């Protein structure tokens, strides 16, 4: 797998979140035939390194964007 596959996963996950479909690691793993751990690492990377304001909704069993959430590293170098 190359960088293109990772990018495709990020784009798909972002589109699902924006469409309010509440994707999760299981749906990401199934869609791209990757392990559950890889899918969760991708989500963690989006939240922690790309600073996507992802939050988990346990009632929907998936992620959404909390646009009011300020990332703790935002604005720091």
mmCIF file of the N, C-alpha and C atoms, coordinates in Angstrom:
data_MODEL
# 
_entry.id   MODEL 
# 
loop_
_atom_site.group_PDB 
_atom_site.id 
_atom_site.type_symbol 
_atom_site.label_atom_id 
_atom_site.label_alt_id 
_atom_site.label_comp_id 
_atom_site.label_asym_id 
_atom_site.label_entity_id 
_atom_site.label_seq_id 
_atom_site.pdbx_PDB_ins_code 
_atom_site.Cartn_x 
_atom_site.Cartn_y 
_atom_site.Cartn_z 
_atom_site.occupancy 
_atom_site.B_iso_or_equiv 
_atom_site.pdbx_formal_charge 
_atom_site.auth_seq_id 
_atom_site.auth_comp_id 
_atom_site.auth_asym_id 
_atom_site.auth_atom_id 
_atom_site.pdbx_PDB_model_num 
ATOM 1   N N  . UNK A 1 1  ? 0.831   -1.186 0.000  1.00 0.00 ? 1  UNK A N  1 
ATOM 2   C CA . UNK A 1 1  ? 0.000   0.000  0.000  1.00 0.00 ? 1  UNK A CA 1 
ATOM 3   C C  . UNK A 1 1  ? 0.871   1.242  0.000  1.00 0.00 ? 1  UNK A C  1 
ATOM 4   N N  . UNK A 1 2  ? 0.469   2.204  -0.765 1.00 0.00 ? 2  UNK A N  1 
ATOM 5   C CA . UNK A 1 2  ? 1.235   3.424  -0.845 1.00 0.00 ? 2  UNK A CA 1 
ATOM 6   C C  . UNK A 1 2  ? 0.484   4.608  -0.290 1.00 0.00 ? 2  UNK A C  1 
ATOM 7   N N  . UNK A 1 3  ? 1.102   5.743  -0.474 1.00 0.00 ? 3  UNK A N  1 
ATOM 8   C CA . UNK A 1 3  ? 0.533   6.988  0.029  1.00 0.00 ? 3  UNK A CA 1 
ATOM 9   C C  . UNK A 1 3  ? -0.824  7.273  -0.629 1.00 0.00 ? 3  UNK A C  1 
ATOM 10  N N  . UNK A 1 4  ? -0.986  6.844  -1.868 1.00 0.00 ? 4  UNK A N  1 
ATOM 11  C CA . UNK A 1 4  ? -2.257  7.066  -2.574 1.00 0.00 ? 4  UNK A CA 1 
ATOM 12  C C  . UNK A 1 4  ? -3.403  6.370  -1.840 1.00 0.00 ? 4  UNK A C  1 
ATOM 13  N N  . UNK A 1 5  ? -3.188  5.156  -1.369 1.00 0.00 ? 5  UNK A N  1 
ATOM 14  C CA . UNK A 1 5  ? -4.239  4.424  -0.661 1.00 0.00 ? 5  UNK A CA 1 
ATOM 15  C C  . UNK A 1 5  ? -4.604  5.103  0.655  1.00 0.00 ? 5  UNK A C  1 
ATOM 16  N N  . UNK A 1 6  ? -3.603  5.595  1.360  1.00 0.00 ? 6  UNK A N  1 
ATOM 17  C CA . UNK A 1 6  ? -3.861  6.293  2.625  1.00 0.00 ? 6  UNK A CA 1 
ATOM 18  C C  . UNK A 1 6  ? -4.679  7.560  2.347  1.00 0.00 ? 6  UNK A C  1 
ATOM 19  N N  . UNK A 1 7  ? -4.270  8.283  1.329  1.00 0.00 ? 7  UNK A N  1 
ATOM 20  C CA . UNK A 1 7  ? -4.981  9.510  0.958  1.00 0.00 ? 7  UNK A CA 1 
ATOM 21  C C  . UNK A 1 7  ? -6.435  9.207  0.609  1.00 0.00 ? 7  UNK A C  1 
ATOM 22  N N  . UNK A 1 8  ? -6.658  8.131  -0.148 1.00 0.00 ? 8  UNK A N  1 
ATOM 23  C CA . UNK A 1 8  ? -8.018  7.753  -0.522 1.00 0.00 ? 8  UNK A CA 1 
ATOM 24  C C  . UNK A 1 8  ? -8.856  7.441  0.717  1.00 0.00 ? 8  UNK A C  1 
ATOM 25  N N  . UNK A 1 9  ? -8.262  6.793  1.717  1.00 0.00 ? 9  UNK A N  1 
ATOM 26  C CA . UNK A 1 9  ? -8.989  6.498  2.954  1.00 0.00 ? 9  UNK A CA 1 
ATOM 27  C C  . UNK A 1 9  ? -9.348  7.783  3.682  1.00 0.00 ? 9  UNK A C  1 
ATOM 28  N N  . UNK A 1 10 ? -8.406  8.722  3.752  1.00 0.00 ? 10 UNK A N  1 
ATOM 29  C CA . UNK A 1 10 ? -8.682  10.002 4.412  1.00 0.00 ? 10 UNK A CA 1 
ATOM 30  C C  . UNK A 1 10 ? -9.820  10.741 3.711  1.00 0.00 ? 10 UNK A C  1 
ATOM 31  N N  . UNK A 1 11 ? -9.771  10.794 2.389  1.00 0.00 ? 11 UNK A N  1 
ATOM 32  C CA . UNK A 1 11 ? -10.808 11.505 1.620  1.00 0.00 ? 11 UNK A CA 1 
ATOM 33  C C  . UNK A 1 11 ? -12.170 10.839 1.824  1.00 0.00 ? 11 UNK A C  1 
ATOM 34  N N  . UNK A 1 12 ? -12.217 9.514  1.741  1.00 0.00 ? 12 UNK A N  1 
ATOM 35  C CA . UNK A 1 12 ? -13.485 8.800  1.926  1.00 0.00 ? 12 UNK A CA 1 
ATOM 36  C C  . UNK A 1 12 ? -14.045 9.063  3.320  1.00 0.00 ? 12 UNK A C  1 
ATOM 37  N N  . UNK A 1 13 ? -13.173 8.950  4.348  1.00 0.00 ? 13 UNK A N  1 
ATOM 38  C CA . UNK A 1 13 ? -13.640 9.146  5.720  1.00 0.00 ? 13 UNK A CA 1 
ATOM 39  C C  . UNK A 1 13 ? -14.156 10.567 5.915  1.00 0.00 ? 13 UNK A C  1 
ATOM 40  N N  . UNK A 1 14 ? -13.413 11.542 5.409  1.00 0.00 ? 14 UNK A N  1 
ATOM 41  C CA . UNK A 1 14 ? -13.832 12.942 5.508  1.00 0.00 ? 14 UNK A CA 1 
ATOM 42  C C  . UNK A 1 14 ? -15.187 13.152 4.834  1.00 0.00 ? 14 UNK A C  1 
ATOM 43  N N  . UNK A 1 15 ? -15.370 12.595 3.647  1.00 0.00 ? 15 UNK A N  1 
ATOM 44  C CA . UNK A 1 15 ? -16.647 12.733 2.936  1.00 0.00 ? 15 UNK A CA 1 
ATOM 45  C C  . UNK A 1 15 ? -17.792 12.095 3.715  1.00 0.00 ? 15 UNK A C  1 
ATOM 46  N N  . UNK A 1 16 ? -17.546 10.954 4.338  1.00 0.00 ? 16 UNK A N  1 
ATOM 47  C CA . UNK A 1 16 ? -18.569 10.288 5.126  1.00 0.00 ? 16 UNK A CA 1 
ATOM 48  C C  . UNK A 1 16 ? -18.955 11.132 6.344  1.00 0.00 ? 16 UNK A C  1 
ATOM 49  N N  . UNK A 1 17 ? -17.958 11.707 6.997  1.00 0.00 ? 17 UNK A N  1 
ATOM 50  C CA . UNK A 1 17 ? -18.226 12.559 8.169  1.00 0.00 ? 17 UNK A CA 1 
ATOM 51  C C  . UNK A 1 17 ? -19.020 13.790 7.740  1.00 0.00 ? 17 UNK A C  1 
ATOM 52  N N  . UNK A 1 18 ? -18.590 14.428 6.652  1.00 0.00 ? 18 UNK A N  1 
ATOM 53  C CA . UNK A 1 18 ? -19.284 15.631 6.174  1.00 0.00 ? 18 UNK A CA 1 
ATOM 54  C C  . UNK A 1 18 ? -20.729 15.336 5.776  1.00 0.00 ? 18 UNK A C  1 
ATOM 55  N N  . UNK A 1 19 ? -20.981 14.106 5.296  1.00 0.00 ? 19 UNK A N  1 
ATOM 56  C CA . UNK A 1 19 ? -22.331 13.707 4.902  1.00 0.00 ? 19 UNK A CA 1 
ATOM 57  C C  . UNK A 1 19 ? -23.152 13.233 6.104  1.00 0.00 ? 19 UNK A C  1 
ATOM 58  N N  . UNK A 1 20 ? -22.564 13.350 7.294  1.00 0.00 ? 20 UNK A N  1 
ATOM 59  C CA . UNK A 1 20 ? -23.226 12.954 8.550  1.00 0.00 ? 20 UNK A CA 1 
ATOM 60  C C  . UNK A 1 20 ? -23.636 11.480 8.547  1.00 0.00 ? 20 UNK A C  1 
ATOM 61  N N  . UNK A 1 21 ? -22.732 10.642 8.015  1.00 0.00 ? 21 UNK A N  1 
ATOM 62  C CA . UNK A 1 21 ? -22.980 9.197  7.977  1.00 0.00 ? 21 UNK A CA 1 
ATOM 63  C C  . UNK A 1 21 ? -22.322 8.467  9.145  1.00 0.00 ? 21 UNK A C  1 
ATOM 64  N N  . UNK A 1 22 ? -21.659 9.192  10.016 1.00 0.00 ? 22 UNK A N  1 
ATOM 65  C CA . UNK A 1 22 ? -21.040 8.654  11.226 1.00 0.00 ? 22 UNK A CA 1 
ATOM 66  C C  . UNK A 1 22 ? -20.187 7.407  10.953 1.00 0.00 ? 22 UNK A C  1 
ATOM 67  N N  . UNK A 1 23 ? -19.139 7.556  10.143 1.00 0.00 ? 23 UNK A N  1 
ATOM 68  C CA . UNK A 1 23 ? -18.271 6.410  9.888  1.00 0.00 ? 23 UNK A CA 1 
ATOM 69  C C  . UNK A 1 23 ? -17.469 6.050  11.136 1.00 0.00 ? 23 UNK A C  1 
ATOM 70  N N  . UNK A 1 24 ? -16.966 4.830  11.166 1.00 0.00 ? 24 UNK A N  1 
ATOM 71  C CA . UNK A 1 24 ? -16.132 4.398  12.280 1.00 0.00 ? 24 UNK A CA 1 
ATOM 72  C C  . UNK A 1 24 ? -15.008 3.521  11.732 1.00 0.00 ? 24 UNK A C  1 
ATOM 73  N N  . UNK A 1 25 ? -14.175 2.992  12.602 1.00 0.00 ? 25 UNK A N  1 
ATOM 74  C CA . UNK A 1 25 ? -13.040 2.174  12.174 1.00 0.00 ? 25 UNK A CA 1 
ATOM 75  C C  . UNK A 1 25 ? -13.514 0.925  11.438 1.00 0.00 ? 25 UNK A C  1 
ATOM 76  N N  . UNK A 1 26 ? -14.611 0.351  11.859 1.00 0.00 ? 26 UNK A N  1 
ATOM 77  C CA . UNK A 1 26 ? -15.130 -0.852 11.213 1.00 0.00 ? 26 UNK A CA 1 
ATOM 78  C C  . UNK A 1 26 ? -15.550 -0.571 9.769  1.00 0.00 ? 26 UNK A C  1 
ATOM 79  N N  . UNK A 1 27 ? -16.257 0.525  9.545  1.00 0.00 ? 27 UNK A N  1 
ATOM 80  C CA . UNK A 1 27 ? -16.692 0.853  8.181  1.00 0.00 ? 27 UNK A CA 1 
ATOM 81  C C  . UNK A 1 27 ? -15.500 1.219  7.298  1.00 0.00 ? 27 UNK A C  1 
ATOM 82  N N  . UNK A 1 28 ? -14.515 1.912  7.856  1.00 0.00 ? 28 UNK A N  1 
ATOM 83  C CA . UNK A 1 28 ? -13.307 2.258  7.105  1.00 0.00 ? 28 UNK A CA 1 
ATOM 84  C C  . UNK A 1 28 ? -12.524 0.996  6.737  1.00 0.00 ? 28 UNK A C  1 
ATOM 85  N N  . UNK A 1 29 ? -12.371 0.098  7.693  1.00 0.00 ? 29 UNK A N  1 
ATOM 86  C CA . UNK A 1 29 ? -11.649 -1.151 7.452  1.00 0.00 ? 29 UNK A CA 1 
ATOM 87  C C  . UNK A 1 29 ? -12.350 -1.996 6.398  1.00 0.00 ? 29 UNK A C  1 
ATOM 88  N N  . UNK A 1 30 ? -13.653 -2.082 6.464  1.00 0.00 ? 30 UNK A N  1 
ATOM 89  C CA . UNK A 1 30 ? -14.415 -2.890 5.505  1.00 0.00 ? 30 UNK A CA 1 
ATOM 90  C C  . UNK A 1 30 ? -14.347 -2.295 4.096  1.00 0.00 ? 30 UNK A C  1 
ATOM 91  N N  . UNK A 1 31 ? -14.472 -0.981 4.008  1.00 0.00 ? 31 UNK A N  1 
ATOM 92  C CA . UNK A 1 31 ? -14.475 -0.314 2.702  1.00 0.00 ? 31 UNK A CA 1 
ATOM 93  C C  . UNK A 1 31 ? -13.158 -0.484 1.967  1.00 0.00 ? 31 UNK A C  1 
ATOM 94  N N  . UNK A 1 32 ? -12.037 -0.444 2.694  1.00 0.00 ? 32 UNK A N  1 
ATOM 95  C CA . UNK A 1 32 ? -10.721 -0.479 2.061  1.00 0.00 ? 32 UNK A CA 1 
ATOM 96  C C  . UNK A 1 32 ? -9.950  -1.774 2.302  1.00 0.00 ? 32 UNK A C  1 
ATOM 97  N N  . UNK A 1 33 ? -10.603 -2.737 2.926  1.00 0.00 ? 33 UNK A N  1 
ATOM 98  C CA . UNK A 1 33 ? -9.995  -4.038 3.186  1.00 0.00 ? 33 UNK A CA 1 
ATOM 99  C C  . UNK A 1 33 ? -8.650  -3.910 3.896  1.00 0.00 ? 33 UNK A C  1 
ATOM 100 N N  . UNK A 1 34 ? -8.668  -3.123 4.983  1.00 0.00 ? 34 UNK A N  1 
ATOM 101 C CA . UNK A 1 34 ? -7.503  -2.989 5.854  1.00 0.00 ? 34 UNK A CA 1 
ATOM 102 C C  . UNK A 1 34 ? -7.896  -3.501 7.231  1.00 0.00 ? 34 UNK A C  1 
ATOM 103 N N  . UNK A 1 35 ? -6.909  -3.698 8.074  1.00 0.00 ? 35 UNK A N  1 
ATOM 104 C CA . UNK A 1 35 ? -7.206  -4.181 9.420  1.00 0.00 ? 35 UNK A CA 1 
ATOM 105 C C  . UNK A 1 35 ? -7.911  -3.098 10.235 1.00 0.00 ? 35 UNK A C  1 
ATOM 106 N N  . UNK A 1 36 ? -8.587  -3.540 11.272 1.00 0.00 ? 36 UNK A N  1 
ATOM 107 C CA . UNK A 1 36 ? -9.258  -2.616 12.175 1.00 0.00 ? 36 UNK A CA 1 
ATOM 108 C C  . UNK A 1 36 ? -8.238  -1.685 12.838 1.00 0.00 ? 36 UNK A C  1 
ATOM 109 N N  . UNK A 1 37 ? -7.066  -2.229 13.177 1.00 0.00 ? 37 UNK A N  1 
ATOM 110 C CA . UNK A 1 37 ? -6.016  -1.391 13.791 1.00 0.00 ? 37 UNK A CA 1 
ATOM 111 C C  . UNK A 1 37 ? -5.531  -0.315 12.830 1.00 0.00 ? 37 UNK A C  1 
ATOM 112 N N  . UNK A 1 38 ? -5.354  -0.672 11.558 1.00 0.00 ? 38 UNK A N  1 
ATOM 113 C CA . UNK A 1 38 ? -4.935  0.316  10.562 1.00 0.00 ? 38 UNK A CA 1 
ATOM 114 C C  . UNK A 1 38 ? -5.987  1.405  10.424 1.00 0.00 ? 38 UNK A C  1 
ATOM 115 N N  . UNK A 1 39 ? -7.252  1.008  10.370 1.00 0.00 ? 39 UNK A N  1 
ATOM 116 C CA . UNK A 1 39 ? -8.340  1.982  10.256 1.00 0.00 ? 39 UNK A CA 1 
ATOM 117 C C  . UNK A 1 39 ? -8.351  2.926  11.459 1.00 0.00 ? 39 UNK A C  1 
ATOM 118 N N  . UNK A 1 40 ? -8.179  2.387  12.662 1.00 0.00 ? 40 UNK A N  1 
ATOM 119 C CA . UNK A 1 40 ? -8.181  3.239  13.856 1.00 0.00 ? 40 UNK A CA 1 
ATOM 120 C C  . UNK A 1 40 ? -6.965  4.160  13.871 1.00 0.00 ? 40 UNK A C  1 
ATOM 121 N N  . UNK A 1 41 ? -5.825  3.673  13.400 1.00 0.00 ? 41 UNK A N  1 
ATOM 122 C CA . UNK A 1 41 ? -4.633  4.534  13.306 1.00 0.00 ? 41 UNK A CA 1 
ATOM 123 C C  . UNK A 1 41 ? -4.879  5.679  12.328 1.00 0.00 ? 41 UNK A C  1 
ATOM 124 N N  . UNK A 1 42 ? -5.557  5.384  11.211 1.00 0.00 ? 42 UNK A N  1 
ATOM 125 C CA . UNK A 1 42 ? -5.888  6.440  10.247 1.00 0.00 ? 42 UNK A CA 1 
ATOM 126 C C  . UNK A 1 42 ? -6.760  7.516  10.895 1.00 0.00 ? 42 UNK A C  1 
ATOM 127 N N  . UNK A 1 43 ? -7.765  7.093  11.629 1.00 0.00 ? 43 UNK A N  1 
ATOM 128 C CA . UNK A 1 43 ? -8.663  8.041  12.305 1.00 0.00 ? 43 UNK A CA 1 
ATOM 129 C C  . UNK A 1 43 ? -7.893  8.855  13.340 1.00 0.00 ? 43 UNK A C  1 
ATOM 130 N N  . UNK A 1 44 ? -7.052  8.186  14.116 1.00 0.00 ? 44 UNK A N  1 
ATOM 131 C CA . UNK A 1 44 ? -6.235  8.887  15.116 1.00 0.00 ? 44 UNK A CA 1 
ATOM 132 C C  . UNK A 1 44 ? -5.319  9.905  14.449 1.00 0.00 ? 44 UNK A C  1 
ATOM 133 N N  . UNK A 1 45 ? -4.733  9.536  13.311 1.00 0.00 ? 45 UNK A N  1 
ATOM 134 C CA . UNK A 1 45 ? -3.846  10.443 12.576 1.00 0.00 ? 45 UNK A CA 1 
ATOM 135 C C  . UNK A 1 45 ? -4.619  11.671 12.104 1.00 0.00 ? 45 UNK A C  1 
ATOM 136 N N  . UNK A 1 46 ? -5.814  11.447 11.573 1.00 0.00 ? 46 UNK A N  1 
ATOM 137 C CA . UNK A 1 46 ? -6.627  12.578 11.118 1.00 0.00 ? 46 UNK A CA 1 
ATOM 138 C C  . UNK A 1 46 ? -6.931  13.529 12.270 1.00 0.00 ? 46 UNK A C  1 
ATOM 139 N N  . UNK A 1 47 ? -7.276  12.974 13.416 1.00 0.00 ? 47 UNK A N  1 
ATOM 140 C CA . UNK A 1 47 ? -7.627  13.794 14.582 1.00 0.00 ? 47 UNK A CA 1 
ATOM 141 C C  . UNK A 1 47 ? -6.382  14.468 15.184 1.00 0.00 ? 47 UNK A C  1 
ATOM 142 N N  . UNK A 1 48 ? -5.316  13.692 15.390 1.00 0.00 ? 48 UNK A N  1 
ATOM 143 C CA . UNK A 1 48 ? -4.174  14.183 16.160 1.00 0.00 ? 48 UNK A CA 1 
ATOM 144 C C  . UNK A 1 48 ? -3.128  14.938 15.337 1.00 0.00 ? 48 UNK A C  1 
ATOM 145 N N  . UNK A 1 49 ? -2.906  14.536 14.091 1.00 0.00 ? 49 UNK A N  1 
ATOM 146 C CA . UNK A 1 49 ? -1.864  15.172 13.278 1.00 0.00 ? 49 UNK A CA 1 
ATOM 147 C C  . UNK A 1 49 ? -2.423  16.139 12.253 1.00 0.00 ? 49 UNK A C  1 
ATOM 148 N N  . UNK A 1 50 ? -3.569  15.799 11.660 1.00 0.00 ? 50 UNK A N  1 
ATOM 149 C CA . UNK A 1 50 ? -4.186  16.691 10.684 1.00 0.00 ? 50 UNK A CA 1 
ATOM 150 C C  . UNK A 1 50 ? -5.131  17.687 11.341 1.00 0.00 ? 50 UNK A C  1 
ATOM 151 N N  . UNK A 1 51 ? -5.336  17.515 12.654 1.00 0.00 ? 51 UNK A N  1 
ATOM 152 C CA . UNK A 1 51 ? -6.164  18.402 13.469 1.00 0.00 ? 51 UNK A CA 1 
ATOM 153 C C  . UNK A 1 51 ? -7.625  18.473 13.016 1.00 0.00 ? 51 UNK A C  1 
ATOM 154 N N  . UNK A 1 52 ? -8.135  17.380 12.471 1.00 0.00 ? 52 UNK A N  1 
ATOM 155 C CA . UNK A 1 52 ? -9.564  17.310 12.153 1.00 0.00 ? 52 UNK A CA 1 
ATOM 156 C C  . UNK A 1 52 ? -10.341 17.288 13.470 1.00 0.00 ? 52 UNK A C  1 
ATOM 157 N N  . UNK A 1 53 ? -11.379 18.080 13.598 1.00 0.00 ? 53 UNK A N  1 
ATOM 158 C CA . UNK A 1 53 ? -12.115 18.150 14.865 1.00 0.00 ? 53 UNK A CA 1 
ATOM 159 C C  . UNK A 1 53 ? -13.061 16.949 15.053 1.00 0.00 ? 53 UNK A C  1 
ATOM 160 N N  . UNK A 1 54 ? -12.490 15.748 14.939 1.00 0.00 ? 54 UNK A N  1 
ATOM 161 C CA . UNK A 1 54 ? -13.290 14.525 15.061 1.00 0.00 ? 54 UNK A CA 1 
ATOM 162 C C  . UNK A 1 54 ? -13.666 14.252 16.501 1.00 0.00 ? 54 UNK A C  1 
ATOM 163 N N  . UNK A 1 55 ? -14.896 13.830 16.676 1.00 0.00 ? 55 UNK A N  1 
ATOM 164 C CA . UNK A 1 55 ? -15.378 13.394 17.980 1.00 0.00 ? 55 UNK A CA 1 
ATOM 165 C C  . UNK A 1 55 ? -16.241 12.167 17.744 1.00 0.00 ? 55 UNK A C  1 
ATOM 166 N N  . UNK A 1 56 ? -16.310 11.296 18.733 1.00 0.00 ? 56 UNK A N  1 
ATOM 167 C CA . UNK A 1 56 ? -17.066 10.046 18.598 1.00 0.00 ? 56 UNK A CA 1 
ATOM 168 C C  . UNK A 1 56 ? -18.420 10.186 19.278 1.00 0.00 ? 56 UNK A C  1 
ATOM 169 N N  . UNK A 1 57 ? -19.461 9.797  18.561 1.00 0.00 ? 57 UNK A N  1 
ATOM 170 C CA . UNK A 1 57 ? -20.827 9.801  19.105 1.00 0.00 ? 57 UNK A CA 1 
ATOM 171 C C  . UNK A 1 57 ? -21.205 8.353  19.383 1.00 0.00 ? 57 UNK A C  1 
ATOM 172 N N  . UNK A 1 58 ? -21.251 7.989  20.650 1.00 0.00 ? 58 UNK A N  1 
ATOM 173 C CA . UNK A 1 58 ? -21.527 6.598  21.011 1.00 0.00 ? 58 UNK A CA 1 
ATOM 174 C C  . UNK A 1 58 ? -22.943 6.171  20.630 1.00 0.00 ? 58 UNK A C  1 
ATOM 175 N N  . UNK A 1 59 ? -23.888 7.093  20.605 1.00 0.00 ? 59 UNK A N  1 
ATOM 176 C CA . UNK A 1 59 ? -25.254 6.722  20.225 1.00 0.00 ? 59 UNK A CA 1 
ATOM 177 C C  . UNK A 1 59 ? -25.352 6.398  18.728 1.00 0.00 ? 59 UNK A C  1 
ATOM 178 N N  . UNK A 1 60 ? -24.506 7.043  17.916 1.00 0.00 ? 60 UNK A N  1 
ATOM 179 C CA . UNK A 1 60 ? -24.478 6.783  16.471 1.00 0.00 ? 60 UNK A CA 1 
ATOM 180 C C  . UNK A 1 60 ? -23.412 5.745  16.103 1.00 0.00 ? 60 UNK A C  1 
ATOM 181 N N  . UNK A 1 61 ? -22.547 5.447  17.068 1.00 0.00 ? 61 UNK A N  1 
ATOM 182 C CA . UNK A 1 61 ? -21.431 4.510  16.870 1.00 0.00 ? 61 UNK A CA 1 
ATOM 183 C C  . UNK A 1 61 ? -20.529 4.944  15.722 1.00 0.00 ? 61 UNK A C  1 
ATOM 184 N N  . UNK A 1 62 ? -20.249 6.255  15.683 1.00 0.00 ? 62 UNK A N  1 
ATOM 185 C CA . UNK A 1 62 ? -19.390 6.773  14.626 1.00 0.00 ? 62 UNK A CA 1 
ATOM 186 C C  . UNK A 1 62 ? -18.904 8.176  14.924 1.00 0.00 ? 62 UNK A C  1 
ATOM 187 N N  . UNK A 1 63 ? -18.100 8.674  14.013 1.00 0.00 ? 63 UNK A N  1 
ATOM 188 C CA . UNK A 1 63 ? -17.453 9.974  14.189 1.00 0.00 ? 63 UNK A CA 1 
ATOM 189 C C  . UNK A 1 63 ? -18.217 11.089 13.486 1.00 0.00 ? 63 UNK A C  1 
ATOM 190 N N  . UNK A 1 64 ? -18.056 12.292 14.026 1.00 0.00 ? 64 UNK A N  1 
ATOM 191 C CA . UNK A 1 64 ? -18.629 13.498 13.435 1.00 0.00 ? 64 UNK A CA 1 
ATOM 192 C C  . UNK A 1 64 ? -17.639 14.627 13.682 1.00 0.00 ? 64 UNK A C  1 
ATOM 193 N N  . UNK A 1 65 ? -17.829 15.738 12.981 1.00 0.00 ? 65 UNK A N  1 
ATOM 194 C CA . UNK A 1 65 ? -16.988 16.913 13.199 1.00 0.00 ? 65 UNK A CA 1 
ATOM 195 C C  . UNK A 1 65 ? -17.647 17.811 14.241 1.00 0.00 ? 65 UNK A C  1 
ATOM 196 N N  . UNK A 1 66 ? -16.921 18.068 15.308 1.00 0.00 ? 66 UNK A N  1 
ATOM 197 C CA . UNK A 1 66 ? -17.362 19.017 16.327 1.00 0.00 ? 66 UNK A CA 1 
ATOM 198 C C  . UNK A 1 66 ? -16.688 20.343 15.988 1.00 0.00 ? 66 UNK A C  1 
ATOM 199 N N  . UNK A 1 67 ? -17.382 21.170 15.250 1.00 0.00 ? 67 UNK A N  1 
ATOM 200 C CA . UNK A 1 67 ? -16.787 22.409 14.747 1.00 0.00 ? 67 UNK A CA 1 
ATOM 201 C C  . UNK A 1 67 ? -16.539 23.440 15.841 1.00 0.00 ? 67 UNK A C  1 
ATOM 202 N N  . UNK A 1 68 ? -17.084 23.212 17.023 1.00 0.00 ? 68 UNK A N  1 
ATOM 203 C CA . UNK A 1 68 ? -16.833 24.125 18.140 1.00 0.00 ? 68 UNK A CA 1 
ATOM 204 C C  . UNK A 1 68 ? -15.638 23.681 18.974 1.00 0.00 ? 68 UNK A C  1 
ATOM 205 N N  . UNK A 1 69 ? -15.148 22.478 18.696 1.00 0.00 ? 69 UNK A N  1 
ATOM 206 C CA . UNK A 1 69 ? -14.034 21.916 19.465 1.00 0.00 ? 69 UNK A CA 1 
ATOM 207 C C  . UNK A 1 69 ? -12.726 22.556 19.033 1.00 0.00 ? 69 UNK A C  1 
ATOM 208 N N  . UNK A 1 70 ? -11.976 23.026 20.005 1.00 0.00 ? 70 UNK A N  1 
ATOM 209 C CA . UNK A 1 70 ? -10.671 23.594 19.728 1.00 0.00 ? 70 UNK A CA 1 
ATOM 210 C C  . UNK A 1 70 ? -9.629  22.539 20.075 1.00 0.00 ? 70 UNK A C  1 
ATOM 211 N N  . UNK A 1 71 ? -8.804  22.236 19.102 1.00 0.00 ? 71 UNK A N  1 
ATOM 212 C CA . UNK A 1 71 ? -7.773  21.210 19.305 1.00 0.00 ? 71 UNK A CA 1 
ATOM 213 C C  . UNK A 1 71 ? -6.708  21.761 20.248 1.00 0.00 ? 71 UNK A C  1 
ATOM 214 N N  . UNK A 1 72 ? -6.227  20.945 21.202 1.00 0.00 ? 72 UNK A N  1 
ATOM 215 C CA . UNK A 1 72 ? -5.245  21.436 22.174 1.00 0.00 ? 72 UNK A CA 1 
ATOM 216 C C  . UNK A 1 72 ? -3.949  21.920 21.543 1.00 0.00 ? 72 UNK A C  1 
ATOM 217 N N  . UNK A 1 73 ? -3.581  21.403 20.364 1.00 0.00 ? 73 UNK A N  1 
ATOM 218 C CA . UNK A 1 73 ? -2.333  21.815 19.725 1.00 0.00 ? 73 UNK A CA 1 
ATOM 219 C C  . UNK A 1 73 ? -2.545  22.929 18.712 1.00 0.00 ? 73 UNK A C  1 
ATOM 220 N N  . UNK A 1 74 ? -3.765  23.309 18.496 1.00 0.00 ? 74 UNK A N  1 
ATOM 221 C CA . UNK A 1 74 ? -4.068  24.334 17.499 1.00 0.00 ? 74 UNK A CA 1 
ATOM 222 C C  . UNK A 1 74 ? -3.369  25.642 17.871 1.00 0.00 ? 74 UNK A C  1 
ATOM 223 N N  . UNK A 1 75 ? -2.677  26.199 16.889 1.00 0.00 ? 75 UNK A N  1 
ATOM 224 C CA . UNK A 1 75 ? -2.003  27.456 17.107 1.00 0.00 ? 75 UNK A CA 1 
ATOM 225 C C  . UNK A 1 75 ? -0.611  27.331 17.711 1.00 0.00 ? 75 UNK A C  1 
ATOM 226 N N  . UNK A 1 76 ? -0.206  26.133 18.109 1.00 0.00 ? 76 UNK A N  1 
ATOM 227 C CA . UNK A 1 76 ? 1.148   25.961 18.650 1.00 0.00 ? 76 UNK A CA 1 
ATOM 228 C C  . UNK A 1 76 ? 2.085   25.442 17.578 1.00 0.00 ? 76 UNK A C  1 
ATOM 229 N N  . UNK A 1 77 ? 3.339   25.730 17.746 1.00 0.00 ? 77 UNK A N  1 
ATOM 230 C CA . UNK A 1 77 ? 4.351   25.271 16.772 1.00 0.00 ? 77 UNK A CA 1 
ATOM 231 C C  . UNK A 1 77 ? 5.194   24.202 17.385 1.00 0.00 ? 77 UNK A C  1 
# 
